[in-house]
Amino acid sequence: MRLHFVRHGQTPDNAERMWQGWGGRGLSPTGRVQAGRLAERLASREFTRVLSSDIERVLETSAFLGQAVEVDARWREVHVGQWAGRRIADTYAEHPEVLEGLRNGDDVRIGGDGESISEFHDRIQGSLRSLLDQHDDGDEVLVVSHGGVIGGLTAGVFGTRWPMSPTAPLHNTSITSFDVAADGSLSLTRFNDDTHLDDEHVDLPDFLRGARRLRLIRHGESTGNLSGAWEGKGGDGLSSEGVLQVKAAAASLELNEVVSSDAPRALETARLLAPEVRVDEGLRELDPGSWEGLTFDELVHADPSLANRIYRGREDLPRGGDGETWAELAERMRRTVDGIVEESDGDVTIVSHGSAIRAYLLDLMGLGWAEQPRLATMPNTGLAEVLLLDGFTRLHTYGLAPWRGEDVAPGR
């Protein structure tokens, strides 16, 4: 089962940085353009079910989709009480203890008479459980809702609570998608995807406007991806489809310089993406040791006990008995990426690998091998972006690959 969540289009209150909660105005002219672009993007998609919050700005966004929509008040934004209609900066200036409490992860009650953080968290988790109980494997459900709701669900996947999320604020009409496992747990496949918008219609929060961008790109489809063989530092490079994927990405991204892993599939990707390429072997994929070149079935047959301890028991042991652990990969990637960022005074683009990128991002969130299913592997040429500003590090986007001609289903 896959769940897709969309934040509503921009409102005048968004543009003026005001609290909305359960009130607020409808869409602004920019918000209506955003909703129209979203509708164009999703026009060819068929969802098992489409749900919408009952708040005006969300209902107006949902109406653009031209599909049958069920209204469900449980997907409302956090209730902000008497702060509704007030500027966010003014309320924090008057109540600095609230802002401090939010930063500390305290169970603050928003507006004094709105919802507490725990009440809001419990409400959206209850809404999620109810939704999952009503659907089966293979269903795809779209929910049009609010930034706090989607941010809260994402925070929950990574073991935190809104607003103390490891992710950046969501853009208006962005798409965030989750795969649902058999036990009901969620895996983030795509986050904050607003690639249906141009820069003119993206409103980045004021405090993030000066942030540097760290882009992490997974290599194009490789010959090993086609065969299912595990490629560590080796492999034969890109498949013919992989070359086409990278060329399409290059035309969209227009990059001048990238830093790449030295593995053939990554290096070939990098050289197709940008005229200037620097190589750093610290960006390599997880070293599988003696499992190099084996498919999953072959490595299980070669050492069923070790494979069972790693993939069922979630023990972080050296792959193949003589390769790397996940923790070693995360530490290597963190050290390497930090060094690359420190050497640059601007944005940075890195070409690496599926597990290497996931290990780096999960490590930023304080998560390791046991939690790695919470973040899905990006599709080939998928893009993730991290915002860096004065010690503020947040996942901004994940799993974007519009150049592949897909809409909301990466990796399928």
C-alpha positions as CSV (number, residue, x, y, z in Angstrom):
1,M,0.0,0.0,0.0
2,R,1.2,3.5,-0.7
3,L,0.0,6.8,0.8
4,H,0.4,10.2,-0.8
5,F,0.0,13.4,1.1
6,V,-0.3,16.8,-0.5
7,R,-0.1,20.1,1.3
8,H,-2.7,22.7,0.3
9,G,-1.9,25.6,-2.0
10,Q,-0.6,28.9,-0.7
11,T,-3.0,31.3,1.1
12,P,-2.7,35.0,1.9
13,D,-2.1,33.9,5.5
14,N,0.9,31.7,4.4
15,A,2.4,34.6,2.5
16,E,1.9,36.9,5.5
17,R,3.3,34.3,7.9
18,M,0.2,34.0,10.0
19,W,-1.2,31.2,12.1
20,Q,-4.2,29.5,10.5
21,G,-5.1,26.3,12.3
22,W,-8.7,25.4,11.8
23,G,-9.5,28.9,10.3
24,G,-7.8,31.1,7.8
25,R,-8.6,32.2,4.3
26,G,-8.8,30.4,1.0
27,L,-6.2,30.2,-1.7
28,S,-4.2,33.2,-2.9
29,P,-3.7,33.7,-6.7
30,T,-0.4,32.0,-6.3
31,G,-2.1,29.1,-4.5
32,R,-4.6,28.7,-7.3
33,V,-1.8,28.5,-9.8
34,Q,0.0,25.9,-7.6
35,A,-3.2,23.8,-7.3
36,G,-3.7,23.9,-11.0
37,R,-0.2,22.7,-11.7
38,L,-0.7,19.9,-9.1
39,A,-3.9,18.9,-10.9
40,E,-2.1,18.7,-14.2
41,R,0.5,16.5,-12.7
42,L,-2.0,14.1,-11.2
43,A,-4.5,14.1,-14.1
44,S,-3.4,10.7,-15.3
45,R,-3.3,9.0,-11.9
46,E,-6.0,6.8,-10.5
47,F,-6.2,6.6,-6.7
48,T,-8.1,4.1,-4.7
49,R,-9.4,6.9,-2.6
50,V,-8.9,10.7,-2.3
51,L,-9.4,12.3,1.1
52,S,-9.4,16.0,2.2
53,S,-9.3,18.0,5.3
54,D,-12.5,20.1,5.8
55,I,-10.7,23.4,6.0
56,E,-11.4,25.9,3.2
57,R,-7.9,26.1,1.8
58,V,-7.7,22.4,1.5
59,L,-11.1,21.9,0.1
60,E,-10.3,24.5,-2.6
61,T,-7.1,22.8,-3.4
62,S,-8.9,19.4,-3.6
63,A,-11.5,20.8,-6.0
64,F,-8.8,21.4,-8.6
65,L,-8.1,17.7,-8.8
66,G,-11.4,16.9,-10.6
67,Q,-11.8,13.6,-8.7
68,A,-14.3,12.4,-6.2
69,V,-13.1,13.6,-2.8
70,E,-14.1,12.4,0.7
71,V,-14.0,15.1,3.4
72,D,-12.5,14.0,6.7
73,A,-12.1,16.5,9.5
74,R,-9.5,14.3,11.3
75,W,-6.9,15.5,8.8
76,R,-7.2,19.1,9.9
77,E,-4.2,21.2,10.8
78,V,-3.1,21.6,14.5
79,H,-5.7,23.7,16.4
80,V,-3.9,27.0,17.3
81,G,-6.7,28.5,19.4
82,Q,-6.7,32.2,20.0
83,W,-3.5,32.6,17.8
84,A,-5.5,32.0,14.6
85,G,-5.2,35.0,12.4
86,R,-2.1,36.4,14.2
87,R,1.4,36.8,12.9
88,I,3.6,33.9,14.0
89,A,6.5,36.2,14.9
90,D,4.3,38.4,17.1
91,T,3.0,35.5,19.1
92,Y,6.5,34.1,19.7
93,A,7.7,37.6,20.7
94,E,4.9,37.8,23.3
95,H,5.4,34.2,24.5
96,P,9.0,33.3,24.2
97,E,8.5,30.5,26.6
98,V,6.3,28.8,24.0
99,L,9.0,29.0,21.3
100,E,11.6,27.7,23.8
101,G,9.3,24.9,24.8
102,L,8.7,23.9,21.2
103,R,12.5,23.9,20.6
104,N,13.0,21.7,23.7
105,G,10.3,19.2,22.6
106,D,8.0,20.1,25.5
107,D,4.3,19.3,25.3
108,V,3.3,22.9,24.6
109,R,-0.4,23.9,24.1
110,I,-0.5,26.0,21.0
111,G,-2.2,29.4,21.5
112,G,-2.9,28.6,25.1
113,D,-6.3,27.1,24.3
114,G,-5.5,25.1,21.1
115,E,-4.2,21.5,20.9
116,S,-1.1,20.4,22.8
117,I,1.7,18.8,20.8
118,S,0.8,15.3,22.3
119,E,-2.9,15.8,21.4
120,F,-2.1,16.7,17.9
121,H,0.3,13.8,17.5
122,D,-2.2,11.4,18.9
123,R,-4.9,12.7,16.6
124,I,-3.0,12.3,13.3
125,Q,-1.6,8.9,14.4
126,G,-5.1,7.8,15.1
127,S,-6.3,9.1,11.7
128,L,-3.4,7.1,10.1
129,R,-4.3,3.9,11.9
130,S,-7.9,4.2,10.9
131,L,-7.0,4.8,7.3
132,L,-4.6,1.8,7.2
133,D,-7.3,-0.5,8.7
134,Q,-9.6,0.4,5.7
135,H,-7.2,-0.6,2.9
136,D,-5.2,-3.5,1.5
137,D,-1.9,-4.1,-0.3
138,G,-1.8,-2.5,-3.7
139,D,-4.1,0.4,-2.7
140,E,-2.9,4.0,-3.4
141,V,-4.6,6.7,-1.3
142,L,-4.2,10.4,-1.7
143,V,-4.8,12.8,1.3
144,V,-4.9,16.5,0.8
145,S,-4.0,18.1,4.1
146,H,-1.7,20.6,5.9
147,G,2.0,21.2,6.5
148,G,1.8,20.4,10.2
149,V,-0.1,17.1,9.6
150,I,2.3,15.9,6.9
151,G,5.3,17.1,8.9
152,G,4.0,15.3,12.0
153,L,3.6,12.0,10.1
154,T,7.1,12.3,8.7
155,A,8.5,13.2,12.1
156,G,6.8,10.1,13.6
157,V,8.4,7.9,11.0
158,F,11.8,9.1,12.3
159,G,10.9,8.7,15.9
160,T,10.2,12.4,16.8
161,R,7.2,14.6,17.1
162,W,6.2,17.8,15.2
163,P,7.5,20.5,15.2
164,M,10.8,18.9,16.3
165,S,11.2,17.2,12.9
166,P,14.5,16.4,11.1
167,T,12.8,17.7,8.0
168,A,12.4,21.2,6.6
169,P,8.9,22.9,6.3
170,L,6.8,21.6,3.4
171,H,6.1,23.7,0.3
172,N,2.6,24.4,-0.8
173,T,1.1,21.6,-3.0
174,S,4.2,19.5,-2.5
175,I,3.8,15.7,-2.5
176,T,5.1,13.4,0.2
177,S,4.7,9.6,-0.2
178,F,5.0,6.6,2.1
179,D,5.1,2.9,1.5
180,V,3.2,0.8,4.1
181,A,4.8,-2.5,5.3
182,A,2.8,-5.5,6.3
183,D,3.1,-4.5,10.0
184,G,1.7,-1.1,9.3
185,S,5.0,0.8,9.6
186,L,5.8,3.6,7.1
187,S,8.8,4.1,4.9
188,L,9.4,7.5,3.4
189,T,9.8,7.2,-0.4
190,R,9.4,10.9,-1.4
191,F,9.4,14.1,0.6
192,N,8.4,17.7,-0.3
193,D,8.2,17.1,-4.1
194,D,7.0,20.3,-5.7
195,T,8.7,19.7,-9.1
196,H,5.4,20.6,-10.8
197,L,6.1,24.3,-9.8
198,D,8.6,26.8,-11.1
199,D,10.7,28.9,-8.8
200,E,8.3,31.8,-9.1
201,H,5.6,29.8,-7.3
202,V,7.8,28.3,-4.5
203,D,7.7,30.2,-1.2
204,L,10.7,29.2,1.0
205,P,10.4,30.3,4.6
206,D,12.3,33.5,5.4
207,F,14.7,32.0,7.8
208,L,15.9,29.4,5.2
209,R,16.5,31.8,2.3
210,G,20.2,32.0,3.0
211,A,20.7,28.3,3.5
212,R,23.3,26.4,1.5
213,R,22.1,23.3,-0.4
214,L,23.7,19.9,-0.3
215,R,22.4,17.8,-3.1
216,L,22.8,14.0,-3.1
217,I,22.1,12.2,-6.3
218,R,22.0,8.4,-6.8
219,H,23.7,7.1,-9.9
220,G,21.8,6.0,-13.0
221,E,20.7,2.5,-13.6
222,S,23.7,0.2,-13.7
223,T,24.2,-3.2,-15.2
224,G,24.3,-4.6,-11.6
225,N,20.9,-3.0,-10.9
226,L,19.5,-4.9,-13.9
227,S,20.9,-8.3,-12.7
228,G,20.3,-7.7,-9.0
229,A,24.0,-8.2,-8.2
230,W,25.5,-6.3,-5.3
231,E,27.9,-3.7,-6.5
232,G,30.2,-2.2,-3.9
233,K,33.2,-0.3,-5.3
234,G,33.2,-2.4,-8.5
235,G,30.6,-3.0,-11.3
236,D,30.6,-2.3,-15.0
237,G,29.0,1.1,-15.2
238,L,25.6,2.3,-16.5
239,S,23.1,0.4,-18.6
240,S,21.8,2.0,-21.8
241,E,18.7,3.0,-19.8
242,G,20.9,4.5,-17.1
243,V,22.7,6.7,-19.6
244,L,19.3,8.0,-20.8
245,Q,18.2,8.7,-17.2
246,V,21.3,10.7,-16.5
247,K,21.2,12.7,-19.7
248,A,17.6,13.7,-18.9
249,A,18.7,14.6,-15.3
250,A,21.6,16.7,-16.7
251,A,19.3,18.7,-19.0
252,S,17.0,19.5,-16.0
253,L,19.7,20.2,-13.3
254,E,22.2,22.2,-15.4
255,L,25.1,21.5,-13.0
256,N,28.7,22.9,-13.3
257,E,30.5,20.8,-10.8
258,V,29.9,17.6,-8.8
259,V,31.9,15.4,-6.4
260,S,31.5,11.7,-7.1
261,S,32.2,8.3,-5.8
262,D,34.9,6.5,-7.7
263,A,32.7,3.5,-8.5
264,P,32.2,3.2,-12.3
265,R,28.4,3.7,-12.2
266,A,28.7,6.8,-10.1
267,L,31.7,8.3,-12.0
268,E,30.0,7.7,-15.4
269,T,26.9,9.4,-14.0
270,A,28.9,12.4,-12.7
271,R,30.7,12.9,-16.0
272,L,27.3,13.0,-17.8
273,L,25.9,15.4,-15.3
274,A,28.6,18.1,-15.1
275,P,31.7,19.3,-17.0
276,E,33.8,19.4,-13.8
277,V,34.0,16.3,-11.7
278,R,36.0,15.7,-8.5
279,V,36.4,12.1,-7.2
280,D,36.3,11.1,-3.5
281,E,36.4,7.4,-2.7
282,G,34.8,8.1,0.7
283,L,31.5,8.4,-1.2
284,R,31.5,4.7,-2.2
285,E,28.7,2.3,-1.6
286,L,28.6,0.0,1.4
287,D,31.4,-2.5,1.0
288,P,29.8,-6.0,0.7
289,G,33.1,-7.9,1.1
290,S,32.9,-11.4,-0.2
291,W,29.3,-10.7,-1.2
292,E,30.4,-8.5,-4.0
293,G,28.7,-9.5,-7.3
294,L,26.2,-11.8,-5.6
295,T,22.4,-11.4,-5.8
296,F,20.5,-11.5,-2.6
297,D,19.4,-15.1,-3.1
298,E,23.0,-16.1,-3.8
299,L,24.4,-14.4,-0.7
300,V,21.7,-16.1,1.4
301,H,22.7,-19.4,0.0
302,A,26.4,-18.7,0.6
303,D,26.0,-17.8,4.2
304,P,22.3,-18.2,5.5
305,S,23.3,-17.7,9.1
306,L,25.0,-14.4,8.5
307,A,22.3,-13.2,6.2
308,N,19.6,-14.1,8.7
309,R,21.3,-12.3,11.5
310,I,21.7,-9.1,9.4
311,Y,18.4,-9.0,7.5
312,R,16.0,-10.6,10.0
313,G,17.7,-10.0,13.3
314,R,18.8,-6.5,12.3
315,E,22.3,-7.1,13.6
316,D,24.8,-4.7,12.1
317,L,27.5,-7.1,11.1
318,P,30.2,-6.9,8.4
319,R,28.6,-7.7,5.1
320,G,30.0,-10.9,3.7
321,G,31.9,-11.4,6.9
322,D,34.8,-9.1,5.7
323,G,33.0,-6.1,4.4
324,E,31.6,-2.9,6.2
325,T,28.9,-2.5,8.8
326,W,26.2,0.0,8.3
327,A,27.6,2.1,11.1
328,E,31.0,2.2,9.4
329,L,29.4,3.3,6.2
330,A,27.4,6.1,8.0
331,E,30.6,7.3,9.8
332,R,32.6,7.3,6.5
333,M,29.9,9.1,4.6
334,R,29.4,11.7,7.4
335,R,33.2,12.4,7.6
336,T,33.5,12.6,3.8
337,V,30.5,14.8,3.2
338,D,31.3,17.1,6.1
339,G,34.8,17.5,4.6
340,I,33.5,18.3,1.1
341,V,31.0,20.9,2.5
342,E,33.7,22.6,4.7
343,E,35.9,23.0,1.6
344,S,33.1,24.8,-0.3
345,D,31.5,28.2,0.3
346,G,28.5,27.5,-1.8
347,D,26.0,24.8,-2.7
348,V,27.4,21.2,-3.1
349,T,26.3,18.4,-5.4
350,I,27.4,14.8,-4.7
351,V,26.9,11.7,-6.8
352,S,26.8,8.5,-4.7
353,H,24.8,5.4,-4.0
354,G,21.5,4.3,-2.6
355,S,22.6,2.8,0.7
356,A,25.4,5.4,1.2
357,I,23.0,8.3,0.8
358,R,20.4,6.7,3.2
359,A,23.1,5.9,5.8
360,Y,24.3,9.5,5.7
361,L,20.8,11.0,6.0
362,L,19.6,8.6,8.7
363,D,22.8,9.3,10.7
364,L,21.9,13.0,10.6
365,M,18.7,12.0,12.4
366,G,20.5,9.9,14.9
367,L,19.3,6.6,13.4
368,G,21.1,3.5,12.3
369,W,20.8,0.1,10.7
370,A,17.8,-1.0,12.8
371,E,15.8,2.0,11.6
372,Q,17.0,2.0,7.9
373,P,13.6,0.6,6.6
374,R,12.1,4.0,7.6
375,L,13.8,5.6,4.6
376,A,13.3,3.9,1.2
377,T,16.1,3.7,-1.4
378,M,15.8,6.4,-4.0
379,P,15.2,5.5,-7.6
380,N,18.2,5.7,-10.0
381,T,19.1,9.4,-10.5
382,G,16.9,10.3,-7.5
383,L,17.7,13.5,-5.8
384,A,17.8,14.4,-2.1
385,E,18.6,17.9,-0.7
386,V,19.7,19.0,2.7
387,L,19.6,22.6,3.8
388,L,22.5,23.9,5.8
389,L,22.3,27.2,7.8
390,D,24.3,28.1,10.9
391,G,24.1,24.6,12.5
392,F,20.6,24.1,11.2
393,T,20.5,20.9,9.1
394,R,17.3,19.6,7.7
395,L,16.2,17.2,5.0
396,H,14.5,19.4,2.4
397,T,13.6,17.0,-0.3
398,Y,14.0,13.3,-1.0
399,G,13.4,10.9,-3.9
400,L,12.8,13.5,-6.6
401,A,13.3,12.4,-10.2
402,P,11.0,14.3,-12.5
403,W,13.3,13.7,-15.4
404,R,12.3,10.1,-15.3
405,G,8.8,11.0,-16.4
406,E,7.3,9.6,-13.2
407,D,4.8,11.4,-11.0
408,V,4.5,10.1,-7.5
409,A,5.8,6.5,-7.6
410,P,9.6,6.3,-7.5
411,G,11.3,3.0,-7.6
412,R,8.4,1.0,-9.1
